Amino acid sequence: MNQLKEKWANLPPAKKKTIKRTIGLTLGAAAGFTYYATVGCSSGGCPITSNPWISTGWGAIIGLTATY
């Protein structure tokens, strides 16, 4: 664990920012798809949750926004 902390401390700020945003984007996309898969929309009339691509995209955008 200490080695990881040392590596993180030695990274340039731009690289840290990129890593944090990538993690936020990935977690958001996973959450968006999970929401589609578990809650979804059975009627097909819901514009966001009826399509896995749109739901995943919105999740990714929200995850990315949360990292700013």
Buried (B, 14 or more C-beta within 10 A) or exposed (E): EEEEEEEEEEEEEEEEEEEBBEEBBBBBBBBBBEBBEEEBBEEEEBEBBBBBEBBBBBBBBBBBEEBE
